[in-house]
């Protein structure tokens, strides 16, 4: 069996059979499902798959050779052996004759879920590492997640210190005790850090006058610090006293425009983990407090800053050193770094910018927005509410997914979101509550190499590493004989298919190609260098052996290009039920006509007054004239686009009437298309022609078209000449 023929048979079978369209994707469902009540499409690639056609995944072969010879009917494709288990058994294939390789799931690491935090690395996701060898859909296990009670929290308070936030700063200086109390109500392992931001210290964001840089606030406001972009004030600490001391030292600053450099500050807080003091095992929160919008990527051009943000840490002496050299980050860059570092932002903003940050929330996963009061005295409750929303919502997603792999998450919990390809969501999950996710991993084609990707809950350190490989090879117990009788002693058997020795081809290696090369032999089975036997037959010894169609008839033609099932229909019947289909065209029964044999033969509607059919200038089909080119319906009487016969017939008229002109020596040829008569005057009322002949004289004649295209009656005036023409024209005027 050639590679091309094997591919065509397999592909056609997969394409034309609905149940076989599915296994062109090799997939496996992980993590705790009940088996659906369906017959799974079995997978086994034939011998050529490992060489060329790895995407052929729907073959399931019976390999008992005596049975094989009778399994496929005469003219039936070998791909008929590729089917569901139920269909193969129905056709007589025994269970022990079916090759159906199984999935293989190996759990590499599965540490138990932790009950509570105990100064060790807690485990909230199970399992942690698995290896998958995939085949068509079949359920296996489930992913479990449990929120650990008392899980550590790192909260970084990032505050806008522009002049409009002066009242808010005074309140925050007194909120240290309340913040720590709120944190302790959540976990015994809480820490708080502090940072501040304003904007880039260049025009048009900040007044660059030297005095204004040093004191950018209102002249009457004395406690004002120099302009700055972002300053890290306090690393993560458990000390309430240290927090209050550092925050108390802070004073307000200022800038010119309304949007602030909050994205600059958040980026540095996310990527400078060692300076901020983020712990490995903790819920990481950035609480951003502001009353203004934000600058983002592209705004730096206003100050001539063209270098894009590089998403790296640039902190020296607790100040962001690249503030005036690099553009603001984009929202996408910030979202990626927050997710990468498992940081969840809480936007505590005033009501005037709530809509802006609600829109930002849509672009940054696992974020919350809360509305500050005018002086930020409600910030503690706002943080508590936002934390409970974030921590009780578990979102499972993935990173580094290979191009040919897709994942669908189906959450299994009381408040589950819909099954989705991008993520799975369980809401209102309490501490210590165990939930699970059904995860379906689908591979679009066989993979050459092992690949992997990571499943992780958003904002949490735990991960599940999935290592993928595909099961695309048959596991047939092939005979060892390299010259097997099944292959006429000229080849070996591989999963029921003959692999022929050099110099032999054919389903059973029955064809010796002799001095010919196999390529030229197969070329004789291709029409116009197209597909071998049109994909509807096998090339055997340079001739096509056609397959049978689904209805049981056979393809036919030298290249199996014909079938008798795809002719035009009328009244939803092939050839209207009044003819037979032959190679795509209807051959109508006696008394019927039309492209779909939809009409009874009749010429009544095509009869002309002179008792002809379409004036001989067309054919009568379905009781209507189909006129020759140029002639007009309904009866093909006139030809509006044809050349003027007064000109085209002039030479014949001159020859017939006056024995002169270019046709003088062969005037008989004109007699075949023109019946003429010489007259003194015109008795017929038809078009009158006035043409100058080859001798410079004027000829006056009339033409009447008879039945047919080149058939005329002509009346020619006996006298011709210039004087006669002038007199004639004068009389007519």
C-alpha positions as CSV (number, residue, x, y, z in Angstrom):
1,X,0.0,0.0,0.0
2,X,1.5,3.3,-1.0
3,X,1.8,6.2,1.4
4,X,-0.5,8.3,-0.8
5,X,-3.1,5.6,-1.1
6,X,-3.0,4.8,2.6
7,X,-3.4,8.4,3.5
8,X,-6.3,9.0,1.0
9,X,-8.2,6.0,2.2
10,X,-7.7,6.9,5.9
11,X,-8.5,10.6,5.4
12,X,-11.6,9.9,3.3
13,X,-12.9,7.5,5.9
14,X,-12.2,10.0,8.7
15,X,-13.7,12.8,6.7
16,X,-16.9,11.1,5.6
17,X,-17.8,9.3,8.8
18,X,-18.9,11.6,11.6
19,X,-17.6,9.5,14.5
20,X,-14.2,9.4,12.8
21,X,-13.9,13.2,12.5
22,X,-13.4,13.5,16.3
23,X,-10.2,11.4,16.6
24,X,-8.2,13.7,14.3
25,X,-7.7,15.4,17.7
26,X,-5.9,13.2,20.2
27,X,-7.2,14.1,23.7
28,X,-7.5,12.9,27.2
29,X,-9.5,14.2,30.1
30,X,-7.7,14.5,33.4
31,X,-8.8,14.6,36.9
32,X,-11.9,12.9,38.2
33,X,-14.7,12.4,35.7
34,X,-17.4,9.8,35.3
35,X,-17.2,7.9,31.9
36,X,-19.7,9.3,29.5
37,X,-22.0,6.7,27.8
38,X,-20.4,6.9,24.4
39,X,-18.3,4.5,22.2
40,X,-14.9,6.0,22.1
41,X,-13.1,6.2,18.8
42,X,-10.1,3.9,19.0
43,X,-6.6,5.0,18.0
44,X,-3.8,3.2,16.2
45,X,-1.6,4.5,13.5
46,X,-0.5,2.2,10.7
47,X,3.1,1.6,9.9
48,X,3.6,4.7,7.7
49,X,2.4,7.1,10.4
50,X,5.8,7.3,12.1
51,X,7.4,8.3,8.8
52,X,5.0,10.7,7.1
53,X,1.4,10.9,8.2
54,X,1.4,11.5,12.0
55,X,-1.9,13.2,11.8
56,X,-3.7,10.0,10.8
57,X,-5.1,9.0,14.2
58,X,-8.2,7.1,13.5
59,X,-6.9,3.8,12.4
60,X,-7.9,0.7,14.4
61,X,-6.7,-2.5,12.6
62,X,-7.7,-6.1,12.9
63,X,-4.5,-8.0,12.1
64,X,-5.6,-11.7,11.9
65,X,-4.7,-12.2,8.3
66,X,-7.2,-14.9,7.3
67,X,-9.9,-12.8,8.8
68,X,-8.6,-9.7,7.0
69,X,-9.1,-11.2,3.5
70,X,-12.8,-11.5,4.2
71,X,-13.4,-8.4,6.4
72,X,-13.4,-5.9,3.6
73,X,-15.8,-6.5,0.8
74,X,-14.8,-6.4,-2.9
75,X,-14.0,-2.8,-3.8
76,X,-14.3,-1.6,-0.3
77,X,-11.7,0.7,1.1
78,X,-9.2,-0.8,3.6
79,X,-10.0,2.1,5.9
80,X,-13.3,0.3,6.6
81,X,-11.2,-1.4,9.3
82,X,-10.9,1.9,11.0
83,X,-14.0,2.5,13.1
84,X,-15.4,2.6,16.6
85,X,-15.1,-0.5,18.7
86,X,-18.9,-1.1,18.6
87,X,-19.0,-0.8,14.8
88,X,-16.1,-3.2,14.3
89,X,-17.7,-5.8,16.6
90,X,-21.0,-5.4,14.8
91,X,-19.2,-6.2,11.5
92,X,-17.8,-9.4,12.9
93,X,-14.4,-8.3,14.3
94,X,-13.6,-10.1,17.6
95,X,-12.5,-8.2,20.7
96,X,-9.1,-10.0,20.7
97,X,-8.5,-9.0,17.1
98,X,-8.9,-5.2,17.8
99,X,-5.8,-3.1,18.3
100,X,-6.8,-0.3,20.7
101,X,-3.9,1.2,22.7
102,X,-4.7,2.7,26.1
103,X,-4.0,6.0,27.6
104,X,-1.1,6.3,30.1
105,X,-1.2,8.7,33.0
106,X,1.7,8.7,35.4
107,X,1.6,10.8,38.6
108,X,5.2,11.9,39.2
109,X,4.5,14.0,42.3
110,X,1.4,14.1,44.5
111,X,2.0,15.7,48.0
112,X,-1.1,15.7,50.2
113,X,-3.0,19.0,50.6
114,X,-2.1,21.0,53.7
115,X,-4.7,21.6,56.4
116,X,-3.2,24.8,57.8
117,X,0.0,26.9,57.6
118,X,2.8,25.7,59.9
119,X,5.9,27.6,58.8
120,X,6.5,25.1,56.0
121,X,5.7,25.3,52.3
122,X,1.9,24.6,52.3
123,X,0.4,22.5,49.5
124,X,-2.9,23.8,48.1
125,X,-2.9,22.0,44.7
126,X,-2.8,18.3,44.0
127,X,-1.2,16.6,42.1
128,X,2.0,18.6,41.4
129,X,3.5,16.7,38.4
130,X,2.1,14.3,35.9
131,X,3.1,12.6,32.7
132,X,0.5,12.1,30.0
133,X,0.6,9.8,26.9
134,X,-2.5,10.8,25.0
135,X,-5.1,9.1,22.9
136,X,-8.7,9.9,22.1
137,X,-11.0,11.2,24.8
138,X,-11.2,9.1,28.0
139,X,-11.6,10.3,31.6
140,X,-8.9,9.7,34.2
141,X,-8.6,11.8,37.4
142,X,-9.2,15.3,38.9
143,X,-7.3,18.3,40.2
144,X,-7.9,19.2,43.8
145,X,-7.5,22.5,45.5
146,X,-7.9,23.5,49.2
147,X,-7.4,26.9,50.8
148,X,-5.0,26.6,53.7
149,X,-6.2,28.2,56.9
150,X,-3.9,31.0,58.1
151,X,-2.1,31.3,54.8
152,X,0.5,34.1,55.0
153,X,-0.4,37.5,53.6
154,X,2.0,40.2,52.3
155,X,0.3,43.5,51.8
156,X,2.1,46.4,50.1
157,X,0.5,49.8,50.6
158,X,1.3,51.9,47.5
159,X,0.1,55.5,48.0
160,X,-0.3,58.4,45.7
161,X,1.5,61.4,47.4
162,X,0.4,64.1,44.9
163,X,-0.9,67.3,46.5
164,X,-4.6,66.3,46.2
165,X,-4.0,63.4,48.6
166,X,-2.7,65.4,51.5
167,X,-5.8,64.7,53.7
168,X,-5.6,61.0,52.9
169,X,-1.9,60.8,54.0
170,X,-2.7,62.3,57.4
171,X,-5.4,59.6,57.9
172,X,-3.1,56.8,56.8
173,X,-0.5,57.9,59.4
174,X,-3.1,57.0,62.0
175,X,-4.3,53.8,60.4
176,X,-1.3,51.5,61.3
177,X,-3.0,49.9,64.3
178,X,-6.2,49.3,62.4
179,X,-4.4,47.8,59.4
180,X,-2.5,45.3,61.5
181,X,-5.6,44.4,63.4
182,X,-7.4,43.7,60.2
183,X,-4.5,41.6,58.9
184,X,-4.4,39.6,62.1
185,X,-8.1,38.8,61.7
186,X,-7.2,37.2,58.4
187,X,-3.9,35.4,59.3
188,X,-1.4,35.2,62.1
189,X,1.4,35.4,59.5
190,X,0.8,38.9,58.0
191,X,3.3,41.5,56.9
192,X,2.9,45.1,55.6
193,X,5.1,47.2,53.4
194,X,4.8,50.8,52.2
195,X,5.7,52.7,49.0
196,X,4.8,56.0,47.4
197,X,4.6,57.5,43.9
198,X,3.8,60.8,42.1
199,X,5.0,61.0,38.5
200,X,8.0,61.4,36.2
201,X,10.0,64.5,37.1
202,X,10.1,65.9,33.6
203,X,7.9,68.2,31.6
204,X,4.9,68.1,30.9
205,X,4.2,65.9,34.0
206,X,6.2,68.0,36.6
207,X,7.4,71.6,36.8
208,X,11.1,71.4,36.1
209,X,11.9,74.8,37.6
210,X,14.7,74.0,40.2
211,X,12.7,75.5,43.1
212,X,9.5,73.8,42.0
213,X,11.3,70.4,41.8
214,X,12.4,70.8,45.4
215,X,9.0,72.1,46.6
216,X,6.3,71.2,44.1
217,X,3.4,71.9,46.5
218,X,1.4,75.0,47.1
219,X,3.6,77.8,48.5
220,X,1.6,78.0,51.7
221,X,2.0,74.2,52.4
222,X,5.2,73.8,54.3
223,X,5.5,70.0,54.7
224,X,6.3,69.2,51.1
225,X,9.0,66.8,49.8
226,X,10.8,67.1,46.5
227,X,9.2,65.7,43.3
228,X,9.9,62.0,42.6
229,X,8.5,59.1,40.5
230,X,8.4,56.1,42.8
231,X,10.0,55.6,46.2
232,X,10.0,52.3,48.2
233,X,9.6,53.4,51.8
234,X,9.3,50.2,53.9
235,X,10.0,46.5,53.2
236,X,7.6,43.9,54.5
237,X,7.4,44.0,58.3
238,X,5.4,42.5,61.1
239,X,6.2,45.5,63.3
240,X,3.3,47.9,63.7
241,X,5.7,50.4,65.3
242,X,8.1,50.4,62.4
243,X,5.2,50.8,59.9
244,X,3.8,53.8,61.8
245,X,7.3,55.4,62.1
246,X,8.1,55.2,58.4
247,X,4.7,56.4,57.3
248,X,4.8,59.3,59.7
249,X,8.0,60.5,58.1
250,X,6.3,60.8,54.7
251,X,5.1,64.2,53.4
252,X,3.1,65.2,50.4
253,X,4.6,66.1,47.0
254,X,3.2,67.4,43.7
255,X,3.1,67.4,39.9
256,X,1.4,69.2,37.0
257,X,-1.0,66.9,35.2
258,X,-3.8,64.8,36.6
259,X,-2.8,61.3,35.6
260,X,-0.1,59.8,37.9
261,X,2.8,57.4,37.4
262,X,1.0,54.6,39.3
263,X,1.8,51.9,36.6
264,X,5.5,52.7,36.9
265,X,5.3,52.2,40.7
266,X,3.3,49.0,40.5
267,X,5.8,47.5,37.9
268,X,8.7,48.1,40.2
269,X,6.9,46.8,43.2
270,X,6.1,43.6,41.2
271,X,9.6,42.9,39.8
272,X,11.8,44.1,42.7
273,X,10.7,41.2,44.9
274,X,13.9,41.0,47.0
275,X,13.7,44.7,47.9
276,X,9.9,44.7,48.7
277,X,10.4,41.5,50.7
278,X,7.7,39.2,49.1
279,X,7.8,35.8,50.7
280,X,7.7,32.6,48.6
281,X,4.6,31.2,50.3
282,X,2.2,34.0,50.8
283,X,-0.8,35.8,49.3
284,X,0.7,38.9,47.8
285,X,-1.4,42.1,47.7
286,X,-0.7,45.5,46.3
287,X,-3.1,48.1,47.7
288,X,-3.0,51.2,45.3
289,X,-4.6,54.3,46.8
290,X,-5.1,57.3,44.5
291,X,-7.6,59.9,43.3
292,X,-6.4,60.2,39.8
293,X,-6.0,58.2,36.6
294,X,-2.7,56.7,35.3
295,X,-0.2,57.2,32.5
296,X,0.6,54.2,30.3
297,X,2.8,53.1,27.5
298,X,3.1,55.8,24.8
299,X,2.5,58.7,27.1
300,X,6.3,59.0,27.6
301,X,6.6,60.4,24.0
302,X,5.2,63.7,25.4
303,X,8.4,64.1,27.3
304,X,10.6,62.7,24.5
305,X,11.0,59.4,26.3
306,X,11.0,56.7,23.6
307,X,12.6,53.7,25.2
308,X,10.0,51.1,26.1
309,X,9.6,49.8,29.6
310,X,11.9,46.7,30.0
311,X,9.9,45.1,33.0
312,X,13.1,44.9,35.0
313,X,14.0,46.2,38.5
314,X,15.8,49.6,38.6
315,X,15.9,50.5,42.2
316,X,18.8,52.4,43.9
317,X,18.6,53.9,47.4
318,X,14.9,52.9,47.3
319,X,14.2,55.2,44.3
320,X,13.2,54.1,40.7
321,X,16.2,55.3,38.8
322,X,14.9,54.9,35.2
323,X,11.8,57.0,35.7
324,X,12.9,59.7,33.3
325,X,14.6,57.3,30.8
326,X,12.0,54.7,30.2
327,X,8.4,54.9,29.1
328,X,5.5,53.8,31.3
329,X,4.6,50.1,31.1
330,X,1.6,49.0,29.1
331,X,-1.4,47.5,30.9
332,X,-0.5,44.2,29.3
333,X,3.1,44.3,30.6
334,X,1.9,45.1,34.1
335,X,-0.8,42.3,34.0
336,X,1.8,39.8,32.9
337,X,4.3,40.7,35.6
338,X,1.6,40.7,38.3
339,X,0.5,37.2,37.3
340,X,4.1,36.0,36.9
341,X,4.9,37.1,40.5
342,X,1.5,36.0,41.9
343,X,0.5,39.5,43.0
344,X,-3.1,40.5,43.2
345,X,-3.9,44.3,43.1
346,X,-6.6,46.1,45.1
347,X,-7.4,49.5,43.6
348,X,-8.6,51.8,46.4
349,X,-9.7,54.9,44.5
350,X,-11.9,57.8,44.9
351,X,-15.3,57.9,43.2
352,X,-14.3,60.2,40.4
353,X,-12.0,57.6,38.9
354,X,-13.9,54.4,39.8
355,X,-15.0,53.8,36.2
356,X,-11.4,54.1,35.0
357,X,-10.1,51.5,37.4
358,X,-13.2,49.2,36.8
359,X,-12.1,49.1,33.2
360,X,-8.5,48.4,34.3
361,X,-9.8,45.6,36.5
362,X,-11.2,43.9,33.3
363,X,-7.6,43.7,31.9
364,X,-5.8,42.6,35.0
365,X,-6.9,39.1,36.3
366,X,-7.6,38.7,40.0
367,X,-7.9,42.4,40.9
368,X,-10.5,44.3,42.9
369,X,-11.7,47.9,42.9
370,X,-13.0,49.7,46.0
371,X,-14.2,53.3,46.5
372,X,-12.3,55.5,49.0
373,X,-14.0,58.1,51.1
374,X,-12.8,61.7,50.7
375,X,-10.1,61.3,53.3
376,X,-9.5,57.5,53.0
377,X,-10.8,56.7,56.5
378,X,-12.6,53.6,55.1
379,X,-9.5,52.0,53.6
380,X,-9.2,49.3,56.2
381,X,-12.7,47.9,55.6
382,X,-12.2,48.3,51.8
383,X,-9.0,46.1,52.0
384,X,-10.8,43.5,54.1
385,X,-13.7,43.2,51.7
386,X,-11.4,43.1,48.7
387,X,-9.2,40.4,50.2
388,X,-12.1,38.2,51.0
389,X,-13.4,38.5,47.4
390,X,-10.0,37.7,46.0
391,X,-9.1,34.8,48.3
392,X,-12.5,33.1,48.0
393,X,-12.3,33.1,44.2
394,X,-10.1,30.3,42.9
395,X,-9.2,30.7,39.2
396,X,-7.3,27.9,37.5
397,X,-5.5,28.7,34.3
398,X,-2.3,27.7,32.4
399,X,0.9,29.1,31.0
400,X,3.3,28.0,28.2
401,X,0.6,26.0,26.4
402,X,2.1,24.3,23.3
403,X,0.6,25.5,20.0
404,X,-1.2,22.3,19.1
405,X,-2.7,21.8,22.6
406,X,-5.9,23.2,24.0
407,X,-7.4,22.9,27.5
408,X,-10.9,23.2,28.9
409,X,-11.7,23.7,32.6
410,X,-14.9,22.5,34.2
411,X,-15.1,23.5,37.9
412,X,-16.7,21.1,40.3
413,X,-17.9,23.2,43.3
414,X,-21.0,24.8,44.8
415,X,-20.4,28.2,43.0
416,X,-18.8,27.1,39.8
417,X,-18.3,29.2,36.7
418,X,-19.0,27.8,33.2
419,X,-16.6,25.4,31.4
420,X,-14.1,27.5,29.6
421,X,-11.0,27.1,27.5
422,X,-9.0,29.9,29.1
423,X,-9.7,29.3,32.8
424,X,-11.9,27.6,35.4
425,X,-13.5,29.6,38.3
426,X,-14.9,28.5,41.6
427,X,-16.3,31.4,43.8
428,X,-17.0,31.7,47.5
429,X,-14.5,29.0,48.5
430,X,-14.0,29.0,52.2
431,X,-10.7,28.3,54.0
432,X,-10.1,24.5,54.4
433,X,-12.8,23.7,51.7
434,X,-11.6,21.3,49.1
435,X,-12.7,21.8,45.5
436,X,-11.9,20.1,42.2
437,X,-11.6,20.9,38.5
438,X,-12.2,18.6,35.5
439,X,-9.5,19.4,33.0
440,X,-9.7,18.3,29.4
441,X,-6.4,18.4,27.5
442,X,-6.7,18.1,23.7
443,X,-3.8,17.6,21.3
444,X,-4.5,18.5,17.7
445,X,-1.9,16.2,16.1
446,X,0.8,13.8,17.0
447,X,3.9,15.4,18.6
448,X,7.5,14.7,17.5
449,X,8.9,15.5,21.0
450,X,7.7,15.6,24.5
451,X,6.3,19.0,25.6
452,X,5.0,20.4,28.8
453,X,2.9,23.3,30.2
454,X,1.9,24.5,33.7
455,X,-1.6,24.7,35.3
456,X,-1.8,27.1,38.2
457,X,-4.3,29.0,40.4
458,X,-4.0,32.7,39.8
459,X,-2.3,34.6,42.6
460,X,-1.0,31.4,44.2
461,X,2.4,29.8,44.0
462,X,1.3,26.2,43.7
463,X,1.6,24.7,40.2
464,X,0.8,21.4,38.3
465,X,3.4,20.6,35.6
466,X,1.9,18.5,32.8
467,X,4.4,16.7,30.5
468,X,2.8,15.6,27.2
469,X,3.6,12.9,24.7
470,X,1.2,11.3,22.1
471,X,0.4,7.6,21.5
472,X,0.4,7.4,17.7
473,X,1.9,4.0,17.0
474,X,0.2,0.6,16.7
475,X,1.1,-2.2,19.1
476,X,0.6,-5.1,16.7
477,X,2.0,-8.5,17.2
478,X,3.4,-8.8,13.7
479,X,4.6,-12.1,12.2
480,X,8.4,-12.2,12.0
481,X,8.4,-13.6,8.5
482,X,9.8,-11.0,6.1
483,X,8.4,-12.9,3.1
484,X,5.0,-13.7,4.4
485,X,2.5,-15.7,2.2
486,X,-0.2,-13.0,2.8
487,X,2.1,-10.7,0.8
488,X,2.7,-13.3,-1.9
489,X,6.1,-14.0,-0.4
490,X,7.3,-10.5,-1.5
491,X,6.9,-8.5,1.8
492,X,6.3,-8.5,5.5
493,X,3.1,-7.9,7.5
494,X,2.8,-4.8,9.7
495,X,-0.5,-4.3,11.5
496,X,-2.4,-6.2,8.8
497,X,-0.8,-4.2,5.9
498,X,1.8,-5.6,3.5
499,X,5.1,-3.7,3.5
500,X,6.5,-4.8,0.2
501,X,10.1,-5.7,-0.7
502,X,11.9,-3.5,-3.2
503,X,10.6,-3.9,-6.7
504,X,7.1,-4.9,-5.6
505,X,4.0,-2.9,-5.0
506,X,0.3,-3.5,-4.5
507,X,-2.0,-4.4,-1.6
508,X,-0.6,-7.9,-1.4
509,X,2.8,-7.1,-3.2
510,X,1.3,-8.8,-6.3
511,X,2.7,-6.3,-8.8
512,X,6.3,-6.5,-10.0
513,X,7.4,-3.1,-11.3
514,X,10.4,-4.6,-13.1
515,X,12.6,-1.9,-14.7
516,X,10.1,0.8,-14.0
517,X,10.4,3.0,-11.0
518,X,7.5,3.1,-8.7
519,X,7.0,6.8,-9.2
520,X,6.3,6.6,-12.9
521,X,4.1,3.5,-12.3
522,X,1.9,5.5,-10.0
523,X,2.0,8.5,-12.3
524,X,-0.1,6.5,-14.7
525,X,-2.9,6.4,-12.1
526,X,-3.0,10.2,-11.8
527,X,-5.2,12.4,-14.1
528,X,-3.5,15.7,-15.0
529,X,-0.8,15.0,-12.3
530,X,-3.5,15.1,-9.7
531,X,-4.4,12.8,-6.8
532,X,-3.8,9.1,-7.3
533,X,-7.0,7.5,-8.6
534,X,-8.8,10.7,-7.5
535,X,-8.5,9.4,-3.9
536,X,-11.3,6.9,-4.8
537,X,-9.3,3.8,-5.7
538,X,-6.0,2.0,-5.4
539,X,-3.2,2.1,-7.9
540,X,-2.4,-1.5,-8.7
541,X,0.3,-2.3,-11.2
542,X,-0.3,1.1,-12.9
543,X,-4.1,0.8,-13.2
544,X,-6.7,2.1,-10.8
545,X,-8.9,-0.4,-8.9
546,X,-11.9,1.7,-7.8
547,X,-13.5,1.6,-4.4
548,X,-17.2,1.1,-3.7
549,X,-19.3,4.1,-2.6
550,X,-21.2,4.3,0.6
551,X,-24.4,3.2,-1.1
552,X,-22.6,0.1,-2.5
553,X,-22.1,1.1,-6.1
554,X,-18.6,1.5,-7.5
555,X,-16.6,4.5,-8.6
556,X,-15.6,4.0,-12.3
557,X,-13.5,5.5,-15.0
558,X,-9.8,5.1,-15.9
559,X,-8.9,7.2,-12.8
560,X,-12.0,6.3,-10.7
561,X,-13.1,9.9,-11.4
562,X,-16.8,9.0,-11.9
563,X,-19.6,8.0,-9.6
564,X,-23.3,7.7,-10.2
565,X,-24.5,9.4,-7.1
566,X,-23.8,13.1,-7.7
567,X,-25.9,14.3,-10.5
568,X,-28.3,17.3,-10.5
569,X,-31.6,16.8,-8.6
570,X,-35.1,17.8,-9.3
571,X,-37.9,17.6,-6.8
572,X,-35.3,16.2,-4.4
573,X,-34.7,13.2,-6.7
574,X,-31.6,12.3,-8.6
575,X,-32.2,13.2,-12.2
576,X,-35.8,14.0,-11.2
577,X,-36.5,10.3,-11.1
578,X,-36.7,10.4,-14.9
579,X,-33.2,9.3,-15.8
580,X,-30.1,7.7,-14.6
581,X,-26.9,9.3,-13.3
582,X,-23.7,8.4,-15.2
583,X,-20.4,10.1,-14.2
584,X,-22.1,13.2,-12.8
585,X,-24.5,13.7,-15.8
586,X,-28.1,12.7,-16.2
587,X,-29.1,10.4,-19.0
588,X,-32.8,10.9,-19.4
589,X,-35.4,8.2,-20.1
590,X,-37.3,8.4,-23.4
591,X,-39.7,11.3,-23.4
592,X,-37.8,13.4,-20.8
593,X,-35.1,16.1,-21.1
594,X,-33.3,18.8,-19.1
595,X,-30.1,18.8,-17.1
596,X,-32.0,17.0,-14.3
597,X,-34.5,15.2,-16.7
598,X,-37.1,17.6,-15.2
599,X,-39.1,18.2,-18.4
600,X,-41.2,16.2,-20.7
601,X,-40.1,16.5,-24.3
602,X,-42.3,19.1,-26.2
603,X,-41.8,21.7,-28.9
604,X,-45.2,23.4,-28.8
605,X,-43.7,26.5,-27.1
606,X,-40.9,26.7,-29.6
607,X,-43.1,26.7,-32.8
608,X,-42.8,29.8,-35.1
609,X,-45.4,31.3,-37.5
610,X,-43.7,29.6,-40.4
611,X,-44.0,26.2,-38.6
612,X,-40.3,25.9,-37.7
613,X,-38.7,25.3,-34.3
614,X,-36.9,28.4,-33.1
615,X,-36.4,29.5,-36.7
616,X,-33.6,26.9,-36.9
617,X,-31.4,29.2,-34.8
618,X,-31.7,27.4,-31.5
619,X,-32.8,24.2,-29.8
620,X,-36.0,23.5,-28.0
621,X,-35.5,22.4,-24.4
622,X,-38.1,22.0,-21.7
623,X,-40.6,23.7,-24.2
624,X,-38.4,26.8,-24.5
625,X,-36.0,28.0,-27.1
626,X,-32.3,28.0,-26.2
627,X,-31.0,30.4,-28.8
628,X,-27.6,30.3,-30.6
629,X,-25.2,33.0,-29.6
630,X,-26.5,36.5,-30.3
631,X,-30.1,35.5,-31.1
632,X,-32.9,36.7,-28.8
633,X,-35.7,34.8,-27.1
634,X,-38.4,33.9,-27.2
635,X,-38.1,32.4,-30.7
636,X,-34.5,33.3,-31.8
637,X,-35.9,35.5,-34.6
638,X,-33.4,38.4,-34.5
639,X,-29.7,38.7,-33.7
640,X,-29.0,42.1,-32.3
641,X,-25.3,41.5,-31.9
642,X,-24.6,39.9,-35.3
643,X,-22.7,41.6,-38.1
644,X,-24.8,43.5,-40.7
645,X,-25.7,41.1,-43.6
646,X,-25.8,44.1,-46.0
647,X,-22.0,44.2,-45.6
648,X,-21.2,40.5,-45.1
649,X,-23.3,39.4,-48.1
650,X,-22.3,42.3,-50.5
651,X,-19.7,40.3,-52.4
652,X,-22.2,37.4,-53.0
653,X,-24.9,39.8,-54.1
654,X,-22.5,41.5,-56.6
655,X,-21.5,38.0,-57.9
656,X,-25.0,36.6,-58.2
657,X,-26.6,39.8,-59.6
658,X,-24.0,41.2,-61.9
659,X,-21.3,38.5,-62.3
660,X,-18.6,40.6,-60.9
661,X,-16.6,41.1,-57.7
662,X,-14.2,38.9,-55.8
663,X,-16.5,35.8,-55.9
664,X,-16.9,35.9,-59.7
665,X,-15.1,32.7,-60.3
666,X,-16.7,30.8,-57.4
667,X,-20.2,32.2,-57.3
668,X,-21.7,28.7,-56.7
669,X,-20.6,28.9,-53.1
670,X,-22.9,31.9,-52.6
671,X,-25.9,30.0,-54.0
672,X,-25.8,27.7,-51.0
673,X,-26.7,30.4,-48.6
674,X,-28.6,33.0,-50.8
675,X,-31.6,32.4,-53.0
676,X,-31.7,35.5,-55.2
677,X,-34.0,37.1,-57.8
678,X,-33.4,40.1,-60.0
679,X,-36.3,42.6,-59.9
680,X,-37.3,46.0,-61.3
681,X,-38.8,47.0,-57.9
682,X,-39.1,45.5,-54.4
683,X,-42.2,43.4,-53.6
684,X,-40.9,42.3,-50.2
685,X,-40.9,44.5,-47.1
686,X,-37.6,43.9,-45.5
687,X,-34.5,45.8,-44.8
688,X,-33.2,47.7,-47.9
689,X,-29.4,47.7,-48.5
690,X,-27.4,50.3,-50.5
691,X,-23.8,49.3,-50.9
692,X,-21.0,50.3,-53.3
693,X,-19.5,47.4,-55.3
694,X,-16.0,46.8,-56.4
695,X,-16.6,48.7,-59.6
696,X,-17.7,51.8,-57.8
697,X,-21.3,51.4,-58.6
698,X,-24.2,51.4,-56.1
699,X,-26.1,48.1,-55.6
700,X,-29.6,48.2,-54.1
701,X,-31.0,45.0,-52.7
702,X,-33.1,43.5,-49.9
703,X,-32.4,40.5,-47.7
704,X,-34.8,38.3,-45.8
705,X,-33.4,35.7,-43.4
706,X,-35.0,32.3,-43.8
707,X,-34.9,29.3,-41.4
708,X,-31.4,28.8,-40.1
709,X,-28.5,31.1,-39.5
710,X,-26.9,31.4,-42.9
711,X,-29.9,31.2,-45.2
712,X,-31.3,34.3,-47.0
713,X,-33.7,35.3,-49.8
714,X,-32.3,38.3,-51.8
715,X,-34.1,40.7,-54.2
716,X,-31.6,42.7,-56.3
717,X,-32.5,45.7,-58.5
718,X,-31.5,45.0,-62.1
719,X,-30.0,48.4,-62.7
720,X,-27.0,49.8,-60.8
721,X,-24.9,52.9,-61.1
722,X,-24.2,56.3,-59.6
723,X,-26.8,58.3,-61.6
724,X,-29.5,55.7,-60.8
725,X,-28.6,55.8,-57.1
726,X,-28.8,59.6,-57.0
727,X,-32.2,59.6,-58.8
728,X,-33.4,56.9,-56.6
729,X,-32.4,58.7,-53.4
730,X,-34.0,61.9,-54.7
731,X,-37.3,60.1,-55.4
732,X,-37.3,58.6,-52.0
733,X,-36.6,62.0,-50.3
